[in-house]
């Protein structure tokens, strides 16, 4: 059984085996969680992302997929980068958001990570409504077959925290 824990705070301050990054396909950085992870983690993360782009991810990381790098100076062993779907009023694909959580946990299992911190993927720049994103995130983790012992959702503000808490009631 995977324990689901909610924390309000900054994901870059967590001590876990793996921190999940809400990245974009380029893997070359951005704002939000992505910017914060690269800022605090230091240049080693970007250097490894560039190597991935130069090798088997020449076209970038597809939406819904996940890949790991070093965590640099973060208090974690790995950063798992995943690309959430952009929300559109019609035609958004919940299965791609589910896939971000499932694929990140699959990568965590490959690495042997037992504690994994997730942000609320796609709920910032990518515009996914928080309540719906929380429902999808919690369901994806509950349905995953994984060796991960603790999934820690790290929610940046009270609104996000309450949306996730409502899913755990
Ligand atoms: N810790 C935890 N949560 C955070 C933090 C933090 N330090 N900073 C922001 N959040 P976003 P997305 C919350 O925009 O929607 C980037 O530019 C934030 O309040 O980081 O998947 C990438 O490069 C929101 O609820 O990710 C992509 O281009 C949630 O994390 C794009 O944004 C996700 O917001 C990805 O957009």
Backbone and ligand atoms as CSV (ligand in chain L), in Angstrom:
chain,resi,resn,atom,element,x,y,z
A,1,UNK,N,N,0.835,-1.216,0.000
A,1,UNK,CA,C,0.000,0.000,0.000
A,1,UNK,C,C,0.866,1.261,0.000
A,2,UNK,N,N,0.542,2.143,-0.858
A,2,UNK,CA,C,1.267,3.426,-0.921
A,2,UNK,C,C,0.535,4.442,-0.051
A,3,UNK,N,N,1.252,5.028,0.900
A,3,UNK,CA,C,0.648,6.076,1.733
A,3,UNK,C,C,0.632,7.385,0.953
A,4,UNK,N,N,-0.479,8.091,1.031
A,4,UNK,CA,C,-0.576,9.404,0.390
A,4,UNK,C,C,-0.581,10.467,1.481
A,5,UNK,N,N,0.376,11.384,1.369
A,5,UNK,CA,C,0.533,12.438,2.375
A,5,UNK,C,C,0.422,13.792,1.691
A,6,UNK,N,N,-0.225,14.738,2.351
A,6,UNK,CA,C,-0.339,16.090,1.810
A,6,UNK,C,C,0.501,17.045,2.642
A,7,UNK,N,N,1.235,17.896,1.948
A,7,UNK,CA,C,2.044,18.907,2.616
A,7,UNK,C,C,1.779,20.223,1.915
A,8,UNK,N,N,1.626,21.287,2.681
A,8,UNK,CA,C,1.560,22.595,2.050
A,8,UNK,C,C,2.958,23.194,2.066
A,9,UNK,N,N,3.470,23.575,0.912
A,9,UNK,CA,C,4.809,24.152,0.904
A,9,UNK,C,C,5.465,24.136,-0.451
A,10,UNK,N,N,6.796,24.228,-0.384
A,10,UNK,CA,C,7.643,24.349,-1.571
A,10,UNK,C,C,8.273,22.992,-1.846
A,11,UNK,N,N,8.055,22.458,-3.023
A,11,UNK,CA,C,8.537,21.101,-3.315
A,11,UNK,C,C,10.059,21.021,-3.292
A,12,UNK,N,N,10.727,22.138,-3.524
A,12,UNK,CA,C,12.203,22.101,-3.536
A,12,UNK,C,C,12.790,21.994,-2.138
A,13,UNK,N,N,11.935,22.084,-1.109
A,13,UNK,CA,C,12.397,21.972,0.290
A,13,UNK,C,C,12.174,20.582,0.876
A,14,UNK,N,N,11.715,19.659,0.048
A,14,UNK,CA,C,11.370,18.335,0.565
A,14,UNK,C,C,12.591,17.413,0.608
A,15,UNK,N,N,12.620,16.534,1.617
A,15,UNK,CA,C,13.619,15.466,1.691
A,15,UNK,C,C,12.928,14.169,1.315
A,16,UNK,N,N,13.175,13.710,0.131
A,16,UNK,CA,C,12.559,12.484,-0.390
A,16,UNK,C,C,13.558,11.814,-1.329
A,17,UNK,N,N,13.234,10.609,-1.761
A,17,UNK,CA,C,14.119,9.964,-2.744
A,17,UNK,C,C,14.022,10.670,-4.097
A,18,UNK,N,N,12.804,10.999,-4.505
A,18,UNK,CA,C,12.632,11.619,-5.824
A,18,UNK,C,C,11.621,12.753,-5.762
A,19,UNK,N,N,11.978,13.839,-6.436
A,19,UNK,CA,C,11.083,14.996,-6.575
A,19,UNK,C,C,10.621,15.040,-8.017
A,20,UNK,N,N,9.312,15.123,-8.223
A,20,UNK,CA,C,8.781,15.180,-9.586
A,20,UNK,C,C,8.683,16.635,-10.028
A,21,UNK,N,N,9.136,16.876,-11.248
A,21,UNK,CA,C,9.110,18.208,-11.837
A,21,UNK,C,C,7.998,18.299,-12.875
A,22,UNK,N,N,7.191,19.372,-12.775
A,22,UNK,CA,C,6.186,19.661,-13.813
A,22,UNK,C,C,6.900,20.420,-14.927
A,23,UNK,N,N,7.501,19.665,-15.829
A,23,UNK,CA,C,8.385,20.234,-16.846
A,23,UNK,C,C,7.609,20.536,-18.127
A,24,UNK,N,N,8.337,20.926,-19.160
A,24,UNK,CA,C,7.761,20.985,-20.512
A,24,UNK,C,C,8.602,20.093,-21.411
A,25,UNK,N,N,8.137,19.873,-22.617
A,25,UNK,CA,C,8.773,18.884,-23.500
A,25,UNK,C,C,10.237,19.179,-23.787
A,26,UNK,N,N,10.610,20.435,-23.722
A,26,UNK,CA,C,12.004,20.783,-24.049
A,26,UNK,C,C,12.973,20.275,-22.988
A,27,UNK,N,N,12.498,20.105,-21.774
A,27,UNK,CA,C,13.331,19.731,-20.603
A,27,UNK,C,C,14.390,20.791,-20.292
A,28,UNK,N,N,14.254,21.972,-20.882
A,28,UNK,CA,C,15.315,22.966,-20.711
A,28,UNK,C,C,14.927,24.072,-19.744
A,29,UNK,N,N,13.907,23.833,-18.938
A,29,UNK,CA,C,13.563,24.784,-17.888
A,29,UNK,C,C,12.350,25.620,-18.237
A,30,UNK,N,N,11.888,26.385,-17.245
A,30,UNK,CA,C,10.691,27.209,-17.418
A,30,UNK,C,C,10.399,27.918,-16.113
A,31,UNK,N,N,9.131,28.245,-15.885
A,31,UNK,CA,C,8.747,28.926,-14.652
A,31,UNK,C,C,8.201,27.937,-13.635
A,32,UNK,N,N,7.445,28.439,-12.671
A,32,UNK,CA,C,6.742,27.589,-11.704
A,32,UNK,C,C,7.662,26.602,-10.998
A,33,UNK,N,N,7.166,25.383,-10.833
A,33,UNK,CA,C,7.931,24.317,-10.177
A,33,UNK,C,C,9.257,24.090,-10.913
A,34,UNK,N,N,9.183,24.064,-12.211
A,34,UNK,CA,C,10.355,23.802,-13.054
A,34,UNK,C,C,11.468,24.819,-12.758
A,35,UNK,N,N,11.103,26.083,-12.764
A,35,UNK,CA,C,12.091,27.129,-12.482
A,35,UNK,C,C,12.676,26.972,-11.090
A,36,UNK,N,N,11.804,26.680,-10.122
A,36,UNK,CA,C,12.252,26.555,-8.733
A,36,UNK,C,C,13.206,25.375,-8.575
A,37,UNK,N,N,12.911,24.262,-9.228
A,37,UNK,CA,C,13.764,23.065,-9.121
A,37,UNK,C,C,15.143,23.338,-9.718
A,38,UNK,N,N,15.179,23.953,-10.886
A,38,UNK,CA,C,16.485,24.236,-11.504
A,38,UNK,C,C,17.260,25.283,-10.698
A,39,UNK,N,N,16.548,26.258,-10.143
A,39,UNK,CA,C,17.230,27.288,-9.348
A,39,UNK,C,C,17.897,26.685,-8.127
A,40,UNK,N,N,17.117,25.919,-7.375
A,40,UNK,CA,C,17.660,25.385,-6.123
A,40,UNK,C,C,18.542,24.160,-6.351
A,41,UNK,N,N,18.258,23.396,-7.388
A,41,UNK,CA,C,19.028,22.177,-7.650
A,41,UNK,C,C,20.376,22.441,-8.304
A,42,UNK,N,N,20.493,23.591,-8.958
A,42,UNK,CA,C,21.770,23.943,-9.583
A,42,UNK,C,C,21.920,23.386,-10.988
A,43,UNK,N,N,23.043,23.714,-11.633
A,43,UNK,CA,C,23.224,23.455,-13.067
A,43,UNK,C,C,23.374,21.989,-13.461
A,44,UNK,N,N,23.634,21.106,-12.498
A,44,UNK,CA,C,23.827,19.694,-12.850
A,44,UNK,C,C,22.549,19.100,-13.462
A,45,UNK,N,N,21.382,19.594,-13.017
A,45,UNK,CA,C,20.118,19.051,-13.541
A,45,UNK,C,C,19.964,19.428,-15.017
A,46,UNK,N,N,20.188,20.706,-15.323
A,46,UNK,CA,C,20.060,21.156,-16.705
A,46,UNK,C,C,21.087,20.472,-17.604
A,47,UNK,N,N,22.278,20.269,-17.072
A,47,UNK,CA,C,23.324,19.599,-17.864
A,47,UNK,C,C,22.866,18.196,-18.253
A,48,UNK,N,N,22.220,17.500,-17.314
A,48,UNK,CA,C,21.767,16.148,-17.640
A,48,UNK,C,C,20.570,16.183,-18.597
A,49,UNK,N,N,19.709,17.174,-18.425
A,49,UNK,CA,C,18.589,17.332,-19.369
A,49,UNK,C,C,19.119,17.563,-20.781
A,50,UNK,N,N,20.140,18.384,-20.893
A,50,UNK,CA,C,20.723,18.649,-22.228
A,50,UNK,C,C,21.293,17.376,-22.831
A,51,UNK,N,N,21.913,16.547,-21.981
A,51,UNK,CA,C,22.461,15.276,-22.496
A,51,UNK,C,C,21.344,14.366,-22.986
A,52,UNK,N,N,20.209,14.365,-22.263
A,52,UNK,CA,C,19.066,13.546,-22.707
A,52,UNK,C,C,18.555,14.032,-24.063
A,53,UNK,N,N,18.490,15.366,-24.217
A,53,UNK,CA,C,18.032,15.930,-25.498
A,53,UNK,C,C,19.011,15.596,-26.624
A,54,UNK,N,N,20.286,15.500,-26.280
A,54,UNK,CA,C,21.294,15.219,-27.309
A,54,UNK,C,C,21.354,13.733,-27.644
A,55,UNK,N,N,20.724,12.896,-26.794
A,55,UNK,CA,C,20.775,11.452,-27.068
A,55,UNK,C,C,19.389,10.942,-27.460
A,56,UNK,N,N,18.732,10.189,-26.580
A,56,UNK,CA,C,17.510,9.516,-27.029
A,56,UNK,C,C,16.249,10.378,-26.946
A,57,UNK,N,N,16.333,11.604,-26.435
A,57,UNK,CA,C,15.134,12.458,-26.410
A,57,UNK,C,C,15.330,13.675,-27.315
A,58,UNK,N,N,15.813,13.418,-28.502
A,58,UNK,CA,C,16.114,14.488,-29.451
A,58,UNK,C,C,14.919,15.386,-29.737
A,59,UNK,N,N,13.727,14.811,-29.751
A,59,UNK,CA,C,12.528,15.608,-30.034
A,59,UNK,C,C,11.870,16.113,-28.761
A,60,UNK,N,N,12.497,15.866,-27.621
A,60,UNK,CA,C,11.910,16.293,-26.360
A,60,UNK,C,C,11.121,15.169,-25.718
A,61,UNK,N,N,10.628,15.438,-24.508
A,61,UNK,CA,C,9.866,14.430,-23.758
A,61,UNK,C,C,8.379,14.602,-24.076
A,62,UNK,N,N,7.725,13.557,-24.600
A,62,UNK,CA,C,6.304,13.689,-24.932
A,62,UNK,C,C,5.433,13.915,-23.694
A,63,UNK,N,N,4.316,14.567,-23.883
A,63,UNK,CA,C,3.328,14.765,-22.811
A,63,UNK,C,C,2.916,13.414,-22.230
A,64,UNK,N,N,2.871,13.362,-20.891
A,64,UNK,CA,C,2.438,12.131,-20.221
A,64,UNK,C,C,3.559,11.155,-19.915
A,65,UNK,N,N,4.768,11.472,-20.386
A,65,UNK,CA,C,5.909,10.591,-20.121
A,65,UNK,C,C,6.776,11.163,-19.000
A,66,UNK,N,N,7.765,10.370,-18.550
A,66,UNK,CA,C,8.619,10.799,-17.437
A,66,UNK,C,C,10.035,10.289,-17.644
A,67,UNK,N,N,10.993,11.067,-17.157
A,67,UNK,CA,C,12.400,10.674,-17.251
A,67,UNK,C,C,13.136,11.240,-16.026
A,68,UNK,N,N,14.153,10.509,-15.563
A,68,UNK,CA,C,14.862,10.926,-14.341
A,68,UNK,C,C,16.215,11.540,-14.658
A,69,UNK,N,N,16.615,12.466,-13.795
A,69,UNK,CA,C,17.985,12.995,-13.796
A,69,UNK,C,C,18.458,13.043,-12.341
A,70,UNK,N,N,19.700,13.452,-12.173
A,70,UNK,CA,C,20.206,13.796,-10.850
A,70,UNK,C,C,19.302,14.863,-10.212
A,71,UNK,N,N,19.364,14.979,-8.897
A,71,UNK,CA,C,18.647,16.062,-8.212
A,71,UNK,C,C,19.594,17.200,-7.846
A,72,UNK,N,N,20.828,17.125,-8.306
A,72,UNK,CA,C,21.770,18.205,-8.028
A,72,UNK,C,C,21.879,18.464,-6.530
A,73,UNK,N,N,21.681,19.721,-6.155
A,73,UNK,CA,C,21.823,20.097,-4.747
A,73,UNK,C,C,20.532,19.982,-3.943
A,74,UNK,N,N,19.483,19.463,-4.551
A,74,UNK,CA,C,18.240,19.250,-3.781
A,74,UNK,C,C,18.454,18.104,-2.801
A,75,UNK,N,N,17.621,18.053,-1.762
A,75,UNK,CA,C,17.732,16.992,-0.765
A,75,UNK,C,C,16.950,15.768,-1.239
A,76,UNK,N,N,17.389,15.227,-2.362
A,76,UNK,CA,C,16.745,14.071,-2.994
A,76,UNK,C,C,17.805,13.405,-3.860
A,77,UNK,N,N,17.536,12.179,-4.282
A,77,UNK,CA,C,18.521,11.510,-5.146
A,77,UNK,C,C,18.233,11.778,-6.616
A,78,UNK,N,N,16.956,11.928,-6.946
A,78,UNK,CA,C,16.590,12.107,-8.347
A,78,UNK,C,C,15.515,13.176,-8.492
A,79,UNK,N,N,15.524,13.808,-9.669
A,79,UNK,CA,C,14.355,14.555,-10.132
A,79,UNK,C,C,13.743,13.743,-11.270
A,80,UNK,N,N,12.453,13.515,-11.169
A,80,UNK,CA,C,11.735,12.841,-12.257
A,80,UNK,C,C,10.935,13.915,-12.995
A,81,UNK,N,N,11.301,14.137,-14.239
A,81,UNK,CA,C,10.650,15.182,-15.039
A,81,UNK,C,C,9.482,14.566,-15.793
A,82,UNK,N,N,8.334,15.216,-15.711
A,82,UNK,CA,C,7.183,14.754,-16.485
A,82,UNK,C,C,6.521,15.964,-17.116
A,83,UNK,N,N,5.813,15.734,-18.204
A,83,UNK,CA,C,5.188,16.837,-18.942
A,83,UNK,C,C,3.681,16.676,-18.887
A,84,UNK,N,N,3.031,17.586,-18.158
A,84,UNK,CA,C,1.580,17.551,-18.067
A,84,UNK,C,C,0.929,18.077,-19.334
A,85,UNK,N,N,-0.346,17.723,-19.533
A,85,UNK,CA,C,-1.093,18.260,-20.667
A,85,UNK,C,C,-1.553,19.693,-20.386
A,86,UNK,N,N,-1.621,20.502,-21.422
A,86,UNK,CA,C,-2.196,21.842,-21.320
A,86,UNK,C,C,-3.715,21.687,-21.291
A,87,UNK,N,N,-4.368,22.406,-20.371
A,87,UNK,CA,C,-5.832,22.314,-20.276
A,87,UNK,C,C,-6.500,23.131,-21.381
A,88,UNK,N,N,-7.476,22.526,-22.008
A,88,UNK,CA,C,-8.316,23.262,-22.961
A,88,UNK,C,C,-9.763,23.011,-22.591
A,89,UNK,N,N,-10.597,24.037,-22.724
A,89,UNK,CA,C,-11.998,23.917,-22.309
A,89,UNK,C,C,-12.659,22.743,-23.009
A,90,UNK,N,N,-12.315,22.494,-24.252
A,90,UNK,CA,C,-12.799,21.266,-24.894
A,90,UNK,C,C,-11.581,20.531,-25.438
A,91,UNK,N,N,-11.593,19.233,-25.236
A,91,UNK,CA,C,-10.534,18.429,-25.829
A,91,UNK,C,C,-9.326,18.193,-24.960
A,92,UNK,N,N,-9.391,18.533,-23.660
A,92,UNK,CA,C,-8.286,18.169,-22.784
A,92,UNK,C,C,-8.316,16.671,-22.536
A,93,UNK,N,N,-7.165,16.116,-22.273
A,93,UNK,CA,C,-7.073,14.662,-22.191
A,93,UNK,C,C,-6.689,14.236,-20.770
A,94,UNK,N,N,-7.690,13.890,-19.936
A,94,UNK,CA,C,-7.377,13.485,-18.562
A,94,UNK,C,C,-6.419,12.305,-18.504
A,95,UNK,N,N,-6.483,11.416,-19.514
A,95,UNK,CA,C,-5.619,10.230,-19.471
A,95,UNK,C,C,-4.146,10.626,-19.546
A,96,UNK,N,N,-3.857,11.769,-20.171
A,96,UNK,CA,C,-2.454,12.219,-20.216
A,96,UNK,C,C,-1.994,12.713,-18.849
A,97,UNK,N,N,-2.913,13.309,-18.092
A,97,UNK,CA,C,-2.552,13.741,-16.739
A,97,UNK,C,C,-2.378,12.513,-15.833
A,98,UNK,N,N,-3.270,11.551,-15.957
A,98,UNK,CA,C,-3.106,10.271,-15.242
A,98,UNK,C,C,-1.760,9.656,-15.579
A,99,UNK,N,N,-1.415,9.687,-16.849
A,99,UNK,CA,C,-0.167,9.084,-17.322
A,99,UNK,C,C,1.064,9.724,-16.670
A,100,UNK,N,N,1.016,11.026,-16.416
A,100,UNK,CA,C,2.158,11.692,-15.757
A,100,UNK,C,C,2.447,11.045,-14.411
A,101,UNK,N,N,1.400,10.798,-13.633
A,101,UNK,CA,C,1.579,10.200,-12.302
A,101,UNK,C,C,2.026,8.741,-12.434
A,102,UNK,N,N,1.370,8.012,-13.343
A,102,UNK,CA,C,1.689,6.594,-13.489
A,102,UNK,C,C,3.119,6.403,-13.993
A,103,UNK,N,N,3.486,7.163,-15.005
A,103,UNK,CA,C,4.828,7.029,-15.585
A,103,UNK,C,C,5.903,7.478,-14.590
A,104,UNK,N,N,5.612,8.523,-13.825
A,104,UNK,CA,C,6.589,8.979,-12.822
A,104,UNK,C,C,6.802,7.890,-11.779
A,105,UNK,N,N,5.728,7.217,-11.379
A,105,UNK,CA,C,5.867,6.134,-10.392
A,105,UNK,C,C,6.578,4.930,-11.006
A,106,UNK,N,N,6.374,4.707,-12.289
A,106,UNK,CA,C,7.079,3.611,-12.961
A,106,UNK,C,C,8.592,3.898,-12.970
A,107,UNK,N,N,8.949,5.120,-13.298
A,107,UNK,CA,C,10.361,5.506,-13.281
A,107,UNK,C,C,10.910,5.410,-11.849
A,108,UNK,N,N,10.121,5.839,-10.870
A,108,UNK,CA,C,10.546,5.740,-9.468
A,108,UNK,C,C,10.822,4.280,-9.097
A,109,UNK,N,N,9.987,3.381,-9.549
A,109,UNK,CA,C,10.196,1.953,-9.279
A,109,UNK,C,C,11.490,1.457,-9.925
A,110,UNK,N,N,11.744,1.891,-11.152
A,110,UNK,CA,C,12.986,1.495,-11.832
A,110,UNK,C,C,14.208,1.953,-11.050
A,111,UNK,N,N,14.100,3.135,-10.460
A,111,UNK,CA,C,15.226,3.697,-9.714
A,111,UNK,C,C,15.356,3.086,-8.325
A,112,UNK,N,N,14.259,2.533,-7.808
A,112,UNK,CA,C,14.238,2.071,-6.424
A,112,UNK,C,C,13.866,3.159,-5.443
A,113,UNK,N,N,13.235,4.233,-5.918
A,113,UNK,CA,C,12.800,5.319,-5.027
A,113,UNK,C,C,11.604,4.847,-4.210
A,114,UNK,N,N,11.614,5.141,-2.922
A,114,UNK,CA,C,10.507,4.709,-2.052
A,114,UNK,C,C,9.647,5.876,-1.581
A,115,UNK,N,N,10.212,7.095,-1.604
A,115,UNK,CA,C,9.430,8.281,-1.236
A,115,UNK,C,C,9.509,9.264,-2.401
A,116,UNK,N,N,8.346,9.726,-2.838
A,116,UNK,CA,C,8.278,10.560,-4.042
A,116,UNK,C,C,7.373,11.759,-3.774
A,117,UNK,N,N,7.899,12.952,-4.053
A,117,UNK,CA,C,7.101,14.176,-3.893
A,117,UNK,C,C,6.601,14.648,-5.258
A,118,UNK,N,N,5.300,14.916,-5.325
A,118,UNK,CA,C,4.684,15.421,-6.560
A,118,UNK,C,C,4.135,16.829,-6.338
A,119,UNK,N,N,4.257,17.700,-7.337
A,119,UNK,CA,C,3.464,18.932,-7.325
A,119,UNK,C,C,2.110,18.631,-7.960
A,120,UNK,N,N,1.234,19.624,-7.967
A,120,UNK,CA,C,-0.060,19.476,-8.659
A,120,UNK,C,C,0.181,19.778,-10.140
A,121,UNK,N,N,0.534,18.721,-10.860
A,121,UNK,CA,C,0.945,18.854,-12.271
A,121,UNK,C,C,-0.172,19.487,-13.106
A,122,UNK,N,N,0.215,20.375,-13.985
A,122,UNK,CA,C,-0.670,21.055,-14.970
A,122,UNK,C,C,-1.582,22.119,-14.374
A,123,UNK,N,N,-1.504,22.368,-13.057
A,123,UNK,CA,C,-2.473,23.311,-12.461
A,123,UNK,C,C,-1.971,24.757,-12.412
A,124,UNK,N,N,-0.769,25.006,-12.948
A,124,UNK,CA,C,-0.241,26.373,-12.968
A,124,UNK,C,C,-0.368,26.960,-14.368
A,125,UNK,N,N,0.766,27.135,-15.003
A,125,UNK,CA,C,0.818,27.683,-16.367
A,125,UNK,C,C,-0.088,26.887,-17.310
A,126,UNK,N,N,-0.199,25.592,-17.111
A,126,UNK,CA,C,-0.957,24.746,-18.037
A,126,UNK,C,C,-2.464,24.751,-17.779
A,127,UNK,N,N,-2.905,25.420,-16.703
A,127,UNK,CA,C,-4.304,25.816,-16.572
A,127,UNK,C,C,-5.341,24.777,-16.193
A,128,UNK,N,N,-4.910,23.609,-15.731
A,128,UNK,CA,C,-5.911,22.566,-15.405
A,128,UNK,C,C,-6.642,22.976,-14.125
A,129,UNK,N,N,-7.983,22.931,-14.092
A,129,UNK,CA,C,-8.721,23.310,-12.876
A,129,UNK,C,C,-8.308,22.437,-11.684
A,130,UNK,N,N,-8.072,23.073,-10.554
A,130,UNK,CA,C,-7.460,22.396,-9.405
A,130,UNK,C,C,-8.287,21.205,-8.913
A,131,UNK,N,N,-9.596,21.383,-8.787
A,131,UNK,CA,C,-10.417,20.291,-8.242
A,131,UNK,C,C,-10.332,19.051,-9.119
A,132,UNK,N,N,-10.415,19.257,-10.415
A,132,UNK,CA,C,-10.360,18.140,-11.353
A,132,UNK,C,C,-8.960,17.519,-11.355
A,133,UNK,N,N,-7.946,18.360,-11.312
A,133,UNK,CA,C,-6.567,17.853,-11.310
A,133,UNK,C,C,-6.291,17.039,-10.050
A,134,UNK,N,N,-6.835,17.483,-8.926
A,134,UNK,CA,C,-6.642,16.761,-7.665
A,134,UNK,C,C,-7.316,15.389,-7.729
A,135,UNK,N,N,-8.508,15.353,-8.282
A,135,UNK,CA,C,-9.231,14.078,-8.424
A,135,UNK,C,C,-8.426,13.104,-9.283
A,136,UNK,N,N,-7.930,13.591,-10.405
A,136,UNK,CA,C,-7.166,12.743,-11.329
A,136,UNK,C,C,-5.865,12.269,-10.658
A,137,UNK,N,N,-5.196,13.177,-9.953
A,137,UNK,CA,C,-3.908,12.847,-9.332
A,137,UNK,C,C,-4.074,11.763,-8.262
A,138,UNK,N,N,-5.050,11.947,-7.386
A,138,UNK,CA,C,-5.240,10.993,-6.287
A,138,UNK,C,C,-5.685,9.638,-6.837
A,139,UNK,N,N,-6.572,9.645,-7.820
A,139,UNK,CA,C,-7.026,8.377,-8.417
A,139,UNK,C,C,-5.861,7.663,-9.093
A,140,UNK,N,N,-5.023,8.407,-9.787
A,140,UNK,CA,C,-3.887,7.790,-10.499
A,140,UNK,C,C,-2.945,7.102,-9.520
A,141,UNK,N,N,-2.674,7.752,-8.396
A,141,UNK,CA,C,-1.758,7.154,-7.412
A,141,UNK,C,C,-2.413,5.946,-6.750
A,142,UNK,N,N,-3.705,6.084,-6.425
A,142,UNK,CA,C,-4.385,4.947,-5.776
A,142,UNK,C,C,-4.434,3.729,-6.678
A,143,UNK,N,N,-4.541,3.956,-7.979
A,143,UNK,CA,C,-4.679,2.830,-8.914
A,143,UNK,C,C,-3.336,2.271,-9.368
A,144,UNK,N,N,-2.258,2.973,-9.057
A,144,UNK,CA,C,-0.946,2.539,-9.549
A,144,UNK,C,C,-0.472,1.300,-8.803
A,145,UNK,N,N,0.162,0.402,-9.544
A,145,UNK,CA,C,0.837,-0.722,-8.901
A,145,UNK,C,C,2.293,-0.326,-8.789
A,146,UNK,N,N,2.709,-0.020,-7.579
A,146,UNK,CA,C,4.053,0.540,-7.388
A,146,UNK,C,C,4.634,0.083,-6.067
A,147,UNK,N,N,5.966,0.078,-6.025
A,147,UNK,CA,C,6.680,-0.224,-4.782
A,147,UNK,C,C,6.913,1.034,-3.948
A,148,UNK,N,N,6.528,2.190,-4.481
A,148,UNK,CA,C,6.721,3.440,-3.741
A,148,UNK,C,C,5.892,3.399,-2.457
A,149,UNK,N,N,6.536,3.716,-1.341
A,149,UNK,CA,C,5.860,3.598,-0.048
A,149,UNK,C,C,5.128,4.868,0.347
A,150,UNK,N,N,5.675,6.004,-0.078
A,150,UNK,CA,C,5.036,7.282,0.269
A,150,UNK,C,C,4.994,8.202,-0.939
A,151,UNK,N,N,3.787,8.624,-1.286
A,151,UNK,CA,C,3.612,9.701,-2.264
A,151,UNK,C,C,3.220,10.940,-1.478
A,152,UNK,N,N,4.021,11.975,-1.638
A,152,UNK,CA,C,3.785,13.220,-0.918
A,152,UNK,C,C,3.369,14.290,-1.936
A,153,UNK,N,N,2.123,14.705,-1.870
A,153,UNK,CA,C,1.704,15.814,-2.721
A,153,UNK,C,C,2.086,17.107,-2.010
A,154,UNK,N,N,2.874,17.924,-2.681
A,154,UNK,CA,C,3.326,19.177,-2.080
A,154,UNK,C,C,2.581,20.319,-2.762
A,155,UNK,N,N,1.677,20.918,-1.992
A,155,UNK,CA,C,0.741,21.904,-2.539
A,155,UNK,C,C,1.163,23.300,-2.108
A,156,UNK,N,N,1.196,24.174,-3.097
A,156,UNK,CA,C,1.821,25.476,-2.898
A,156,UNK,C,C,0.944,26.423,-2.096
A,157,UNK,N,N,-0.363,26.306,-2.223
A,157,UNK,CA,C,-1.243,27.251,-1.518
A,157,UNK,C,C,-2.428,26.508,-0.896
A,158,UNK,N,N,-3.181,27.249,-0.096
A,158,UNK,CA,C,-4.280,26.648,0.666
A,158,UNK,C,C,-5.349,26.050,-0.257
A,159,UNK,N,N,-5.599,26.729,-1.354
A,159,UNK,CA,C,-6.624,26.267,-2.297
A,159,UNK,C,C,-6.252,24.888,-2.858
A,160,UNK,N,N,-5.000,24.735,-3.222
A,160,UNK,CA,C,-4.542,23.451,-3.750
A,160,UNK,C,C,-4.601,22.385,-2.653
A,161,UNK,N,N,-4.167,22.771,-1.458
A,161,UNK,CA,C,-4.175,21.813,-0.336
A,161,UNK,C,C,-5.598,21.316,-0.063
A,162,UNK,N,N,-6.549,22.246,-0.026
A,162,UNK,CA,C,-7.951,21.868,0.261
A,162,UNK,C,C,-8.516,20.974,-0.843
A,163,UNK,N,N,-8.148,21.256,-2.078
A,163,UNK,CA,C,-8.656,20.442,-3.192
A,163,UNK,C,C,-8.165,19.003,-3.072
A,164,UNK,N,N,-6.914,18.828,-2.702
A,164,UNK,CA,C,-6.381,17.474,-2.529
A,164,UNK,C,C,-6.959,16.823,-1.274
A,165,UNK,N,N,-7.079,17.593,-0.203
A,165,UNK,CA,C,-7.625,17.036,1.045
A,165,UNK,C,C,-9.032,16.505,0.823
A,166,UNK,N,N,-9.807,17.198,0.007
A,166,UNK,CA,C,-11.184,16.760,-0.252
A,166,UNK,C,C,-11.217,15.398,-0.940
A,167,UNK,N,N,-10.177,15.092,-1.692
A,167,UNK,CA,C,-10.120,13.793,-2.388
A,167,UNK,C,C,-9.753,12.654,-1.443
A,168,UNK,N,N,-9.176,12.994,-0.313
A,168,UNK,CA,C,-8.728,11.945,0.617
A,168,UNK,C,C,-9.760,11.657,1.702
A,169,UNK,N,N,-10.809,12.480,1.781
A,169,UNK,CA,C,-11.848,12.281,2.810
A,169,UNK,C,C,-12.572,10.949,2.618
L,1,LIG,N1,N,6.452,23.935,-4.913
L,1,LIG,C1,C,5.250,23.330,-5.043
L,1,LIG,N2,N,4.314,23.730,-5.915
L,1,LIG,C2,C,4.595,24.809,-6.676
L,1,LIG,C3,C,5.839,25.489,-6.615
L,1,LIG,C4,C,6.790,25.005,-5.681
L,1,LIG,N3,N,7.998,25.576,-5.538
L,1,LIG,N4,N,5.816,26.502,-7.539
L,1,LIG,C5,C,4.607,26.468,-8.136
L,1,LIG,N5,N,3.860,25.455,-7.621
L,1,LIG,P1,P,3.441,24.976,-12.830
L,1,LIG,P2,P,2.291,23.295,-14.988
L,1,LIG,C6,C,2.499,25.008,-7.993
L,1,LIG,O1,O,3.086,26.205,-13.593
L,1,LIG,O2,O,0.952,23.921,-14.829
L,1,LIG,C7,C,6.711,25.670,-16.432
L,1,LIG,O3,O,7.091,26.861,-17.050
L,1,LIG,C8,C,1.643,25.962,-8.773
L,1,LIG,O4,O,0.969,26.854,-7.891
L,1,LIG,O5,O,4.771,24.883,-12.197
L,1,LIG,O6,O,2.385,21.809,-15.122
L,1,LIG,C9,C,7.193,24.435,-17.175
L,1,LIG,O7,O,8.446,24.645,-17.780
L,1,LIG,C10,C,0.688,25.011,-9.470
L,1,LIG,O8,O,-0.417,24.664,-8.611
L,1,LIG,O9,O,3.308,23.653,-13.781
L,1,LIG,C11,C,6.116,24.229,-18.188
L,1,LIG,O10,O,6.321,25.023,-19.337
L,1,LIG,C12,C,1.499,23.763,-9.692
L,1,LIG,O11,O,2.647,23.894,-8.850
L,1,LIG,C13,C,4.865,24.669,-17.465
L,1,LIG,O12,O,5.292,25.597,-16.479
L,1,LIG,C14,C,1.975,23.548,-11.117
L,1,LIG,O13,O,2.286,24.788,-11.724
L,1,LIG,C15,C,4.164,23.534,-16.756
L,1,LIG,O14,O,2.954,24.000,-16.238
